[in-house]
Amino acid sequence: MSGFRATKAGDAFRLEAKFEQRYDEEEKLGTPQRIITWIIQVLGPEAPPNPGSGWQEIQACLKDGVVLCKLINKLNSTVGKPATAFKAKATSSFVALNNIENFNNAAKDFGVPATALFQPPDLYEGRKGPMLNVVNCLNQLGFVANTKGIQPKYEGITPPKAE
């Protein structure tokens, strides 16, 4: 889908490059791999095969929103919240984007701050810079799950606090 967009230029180009650089920093810290490991542990037998830690592999694994919805449903079930509706066969972009939006709404209800959520195209369009938003949201979801005592515990790196 991203192949249909015009090439970024000017400020948009610099901003995208900055997001890509931040993603690389998160990758060096191991954040994407920690997130995938935690998702696989939480989902257990429902988990997809480990996609690896590269942003393209993670994006391909999560793109249709099914894994995300299964994750939030598993977390919700442990705290007694209702499941989020999703379509397991997301064969069209409309269905996939709807699944992602359903995940975002459920993540917000679970306790992830609205500022930590991502836009569905950040995941669906498959660009490295916007994947930073997805990683940040899932990282935040892991920390929120930890505060609720959900096992297995998310082993994320706590971000530094502003002084």
Number of C-alpha atoms within 10 A of each C-alpha: 10 11 8 6 8 7 9 12 10 7 9 11 12 12 14 17 15 13 18 18 15 15 23 16 13 17 18 11 13 14 21 26 22 19 22 21 17 22 23 18 16 21 18 11 9 13 15 14 9 14 17 14 18 12 22 16 14 21 21 13 19 20 25 27 27 20 22 22 26 22 21 23 21 19 23 20 12 13 13 8 14 11 15 17 14 21 14 15 10 17 10 10 14 11 18 23 20 19 26 27 20 20 26 24 15 21 28 16 13 18 15 22 14 13 8 18 22 21 14 22 17 18 25 22 17 20 18 22 20 21 25 25 19 21 25 19 21 24 25 21 24 24 21 18 23 16 11 15 12 17 13 14 16 22 15 19 13 9 7 6 5 4 3
